[in-house]
């Protein structure tokens, strides 16, 4: 079955612990991973001077299942 998404997936493989912390961080600022990654990429290429919001504290100790 063909994909129904507008753009093909771009795969990256972050450290599992970092990924869990990032998911918690975007939830704290009422956002999602896609919006934050796209926002960062737009900042990186110079389309904007504003980075996506982040929590007011360092996000730690959110790993639930890690082998």
trRosetta pair geometry for C-beta under 8 A, 3 or more apart (Angstrom, degrees):
i j d omega theta_ij theta_ji phi_ij phi_ji
3 8 7.1 117 57 -110 162 63
3 9 7.9 -147 -125 -22 156 93
5 8 7.3 128 90 -95 118 24
5 9 7.3 74 68 -54 161 74
7 10 7.9 -18 136 -24 115 96
14 18 5.0 -110 164 86 114 115
14 19 4.6 141 86 -63 119 95
14 22 7.2 11 118 6 167 144
15 18 4.2 77 67 10 98 110
15 19 6.7 -169 85 -13 48 86
16 19 5.6 -55 -145 35 31 114
16 20 6.5 32 158 -19 65 103
16 63 7.4 79 126 -126 93 113
16 66 5.8 155 112 -119 131 105
17 20 5.9 -52 -150 34 32 110
17 21 6.6 30 152 -15 63 106
17 63 5.2 -35 -122 -76 80 131
17 66 6.3 30 -74 -109 85 157
18 21 5.7 -57 -150 39 33 111
18 22 6.2 34 152 -22 67 107
19 22 5.6 -53 -145 36 31 112
19 23 6.5 34 154 -21 64 102
20 23 5.8 -51 -149 33 31 112
20 24 6.6 30 152 -16 63 105
20 62 5.1 -173 140 101 102 100
20 63 5.0 116 76 -94 160 62
20 64 7.1 -170 -144 8 140 77
20 66 7.7 -92 -17 -61 150 118
21 24 5.7 -56 -152 38 33 111
21 25 6.2 35 150 -23 67 107
21 59 4.7 143 -169 108 91 110
21 60 6.9 1 -118 -97 122 29
21 62 5.4 142 -93 38 56 122
21 63 7.7 -29 -48 -51 80 79
22 25 5.4 -52 -145 35 33 114
22 26 6.5 28 160 -15 67 102
22 33 6.6 70 132 -110 111 99
22 36 7.6 -169 -178 93 104 153
22 59 7.8 149 -73 77 27 145
23 26 6.3 -54 -146 36 29 103
23 27 6.5 30 154 -19 61 109
23 33 6.5 -32 -97 -61 69 113
23 62 7.7 -164 68 129 89 142
24 27 5.7 -59 -152 37 31 113
24 28 6.5 35 152 -25 65 105
24 59 5.2 163 93 -170 114 135
24 62 4.3 -107 -35 -129 153 167
25 28 5.7 -53 -153 29 32 114
25 29 7.0 5 158 2 64 105
25 54 6.1 -15 179 -150 119 82
25 55 5.4 -120 -142 -4 78 111
25 59 4.5 -120 -71 -18 94 156
26 29 6.2 -68 -150 49 36 94
26 31 4.5 -94 -168 82 87 91
26 32 5.6 93 149 -127 136 11
26 33 5.7 -150 4 -66 166 51
26 35 7.5 138 -155 60 126 98
26 36 5.3 -111 -101 -25 120 141
27 30 7.5 31 -174 -80 35 30
27 31 7.7 -113 -69 53 21 57
28 55 4.4 10 106 -81 145 117
28 59 7.2 -160 -2 -89 145 124
29 52 7.8 129 106 155 151 94
29 53 4.6 -179 -163 101 145 110
29 54 6.5 -98 -42 -125 148 16
29 55 6.1 -133 -47 -63 97 63
31 35 5.0 -123 -173 76 102 131
31 36 5.7 100 130 -51 135 98
31 52 6.7 116 -161 -176 172 125
31 53 7.2 160 -27 57 139 95
32 35 5.1 90 58 11 77 103
32 36 7.1 -153 92 -4 38 92
33 36 5.8 -66 -150 42 30 108
33 37 6.0 26 159 -18 70 109
34 37 6.0 -57 -143 38 28 106
34 38 6.1 24 161 -13 65 110
35 38 6.0 -58 -144 42 26 108
35 39 6.0 30 155 -21 63 111
35 52 6.9 129 129 -119 84 140
36 39 5.5 -53 -142 38 30 114
36 40 6.3 31 157 -19 64 104
36 52 4.6 -152 -127 85 71 169
37 40 5.8 -53 -148 36 31 110
37 41 6.3 29 154 -17 64 106
38 41 5.7 -55 -146 38 31 111
38 42 6.3 34 154 -21 65 104
39 42 5.8 -53 -147 34 30 111
39 43 6.5 30 153 -16 63 105
39 48 7.7 -54 -159 61 70 144
39 50 7.9 -61 -171 107 106 80
39 51 6.9 96 141 -168 107 43
39 52 3.8 95 99 -54 151 107
40 43 5.6 -56 -152 37 34 112
40 44 6.1 38 150 -25 67 107
40 51 6.7 30 -102 -144 67 84
40 52 6.3 -59 -50 6 75 110
41 44 5.3 -50 -143 34 34 117
41 45 6.4 17 163 -6 66 106
42 45 6.5 -62 -144 44 26 97
42 47 4.2 -74 -168 65 82 123
42 48 5.0 34 132 15 108 110
43 46 7.8 41 178 -70 30 21
43 47 7.3 -78 -64 54 23 77
43 48 5.4 -57 -85 75 63 89
43 49 7.2 81 -132 -139 86 14
43 50 6.9 -119 -92 77 110 34
43 51 5.2 24 -84 -91 166 65
43 52 8.0 -121 -20 -14 132 70
51 54 7.8 -16 125 -20 115 104
55 59 5.9 97 42 -56 141 102
59 62 6.4 -11 165 -19 99 132
63 66 4.8 -17 177 -17 125 131
